[in-house]
Amino acid sequence: MDNIEELNLNPDEIIINEEETPYDDIIDLALVSIEDYHLNKLAIDSPNDFNIVLEGFMIRGLANFENCNKDLSQRSDKDRLFKVKLDEIEKSIIADYTVISWLDKEINDVRQITGMMQNQKEAHRYSEANNLNAKVHRRDQLMEQVATKKTTYSLNKVDWLNKWALK
């Protein structure tokens, strides 16, 4: 409530549509898993650009949630929201794919790869290679975790009684 008072808004005038999900609900979940100096600096220097970047990671990952029961194309990028109410597991899966999209950027960072190839010191090159391998390994772990969440999600959404038991 403090934020509403700070903005001089009347809480009675705020309309929250229960059938929508703000992008921030998902991005906040993703940010719990992302530690990035450049993103932190961008959030301070240009919150609008920060939102654009994080929304890009989120939207890029949406196609991977192919078994979602909700229509994820029903969204308004201008208003920064999905026009459907997402439950907690759906938000979590999309947040995971947002993190994976961010990790893909980190893994494919040409500057790191070029620096690794050009570095003449064996110890430094080995350290950079280990860093890259750790990122790839973390991405693989996240992909396995989100695959498990998606399987659980699908199993929980099936109407077992009407689909199997009554036939």
C-alpha positions in Angstrom: 0.0 0.0 0.0 2.9 2.3 0.6 3.6 2.5 -3.2 0.1 3.6 -3.9 0.3 6.3 -1.3 3.7 7.5 -2.6 2.2 7.8 -6.1 -0.7 9.8 -4.8 -3.2 7.2 -6.1 -6.4 6.4 -4.5 -6.5 2.6 -3.8 -10.2 2.6 -4.7 -9.4 3.8 -8.2 -7.0 1.1 -9.1 -8.6 -1.6 -11.2 -7.0 -5.0 -11.3 -8.3 -7.3 -13.9 -8.2 -10.8 -12.4 -8.1 -12.3 -15.9 -4.8 -10.8 -16.8 -1.2 -11.4 -15.7 1.4 -8.6 -15.7 4.8 -9.3 -17.3 6.4 -8.2 -14.0 4.9 -11.2 -12.2 7.0 -13.4 -14.4 10.1 -11.2 -14.8 10.3 -10.8 -11.0 10.4 -14.6 -10.7 13.1 -14.9 -13.4 15.2 -12.2 -11.7 15.5 -14.4 -8.6 17.8 -16.6 -10.7 19.7 -14.0 -12.7 22.7 -12.2 -11.5 24.1 -9.9 -14.1 26.1 -6.7 -13.6 25.0 -5.3 -16.9 21.3 -5.9 -16.3 21.6 -4.4 -12.8 23.3 -1.3 -14.3 20.6 -1.1 -17.0 17.9 -1.3 -14.4 19.3 1.8 -12.7 20.3 3.8 -15.8 17.2 3.0 -17.9 14.3 1.1 -16.4 12.5 1.2 -19.7 15.3 -0.4 -21.6 15.7 -2.9 -18.8 12.1 -3.9 -19.2 12.5 -4.2 -23.0 15.5 -6.5 -22.6 13.9 -8.8 -20.0 10.6 -8.9 -22.0 12.6 -9.9 -25.0 14.1 -12.9 -23.1 10.6 -13.8 -21.8 8.9 -13.6 -25.2 11.7 -15.6 -26.8 11.1 -18.4 -24.4 7.3 -18.5 -24.8 7.4 -20.8 -27.8 9.0 -23.5 -25.7 6.0 -23.7 -23.5 4.1 -25.5 -26.2 1.9 -27.6 -23.8 0.5 -24.5 -22.0 -3.3 -24.8 -21.7 -3.6 -21.0 -22.0 -3.2 -19.0 -25.2 0.1 -17.2 -24.6 -0.3 -15.2 -27.8 -3.1 -13.3 -26.0 -1.0 -10.5 -24.7 -0.5 -6.8 -24.9 3.2 -5.8 -25.2 2.1 -2.2 -24.9 0.4 -2.8 -21.6 3.0 -5.4 -20.6 0.6 -8.1 -19.7 -0.9 -11.4 -20.7 -4.7 -11.2 -21.3 -5.1 -14.5 -19.5 -4.7 -15.4 -15.9 -1.7 -17.6 -15.4 -1.4 -19.8 -12.4 1.8 -20.1 -10.4 3.2 -23.1 -12.2 2.6 -21.4 -15.6 4.4 -18.3 -14.4 7.2 -20.4 -13.0 7.7 -22.3 -16.3 7.7 -19.0 -18.3 10.2 -17.5 -15.8 12.5 -20.6 -16.2 12.4 -20.2 -20.0 13.2 -16.5 -19.5 16.3 -17.4 -17.5 17.3 -20.0 -20.2 17.0 -17.3 -22.9 19.2 -15.1 -20.8 21.7 -18.0 -20.3 21.7 -18.6 -24.1 22.9 -15.0 -24.5 25.6 -15.5 -22.0 26.8 -18.7 -23.6 26.8 -17.3 -27.1 28.6 -14.1 -26.1 31.1 -13.7 -28.9 33.3 -11.5 -26.8 33.9 -14.3 -24.3 34.6 -16.9 -27.0 36.9 -14.5 -29.0 38.7 -13.6 -25.8 39.2 -17.2 -24.9 40.6 -18.0 -28.4 42.9 -15.0 -28.5 44.3 -15.4 -24.9 47.8 -16.8 -25.0 48.0 -17.6 -21.3 47.0 -21.2 -20.7 45.6 -20.6 -17.2 43.4 -17.8 -18.3 42.1 -19.6 -21.3 41.4 -22.7 -19.1 39.5 -20.5 -16.6 37.4 -19.0 -19.4 36.6 -22.4 -20.8 35.6 -23.6 -17.4 33.3 -20.6 -17.0 31.7 -21.3 -20.4 31.3 -25.0 -19.5 29.7 -24.2 -16.2 27.1 -22.0 -18.0 26.3 -24.7 -20.5 26.0 -27.2 -17.7 23.7 -24.9 -15.8 21.5 -24.4 -18.9 21.2 -28.2 -19.3 20.2 -28.5 -15.6 17.5 -25.8 -16.1 16.2 -27.5 -19.3 15.8 -30.7 -17.3 14.1 -29.0 -14.4 11.6 -27.1 -16.7 10.9 -30.3 -18.6 9.9 -32.0 -15.3 7.7 -29.0 -14.4 6.0 -29.2 -17.8 5.4 -32.9 -17.4 3.9 -32.4 -14.0 1.9 -29.4 -15.3 0.5 -31.6 -18.2 -0.4 -34.5 -15.9 -2.1 -32.2 -13.4 -4.2 -30.6 -16.2 -5.6 -33.9 -17.6 -9.2 -34.7 -16.6 -8.3 -38.3 -15.7 -11.8 -39.2 -14.5 -13.6 -38.3 -17.7 -10.7 -39.1 -20.0 -9.9 -42.6 -18.9 -12.1 -43.9 -16.1 -15.5 -43.5 -17.7 -14.7 -45.0 -21.1 
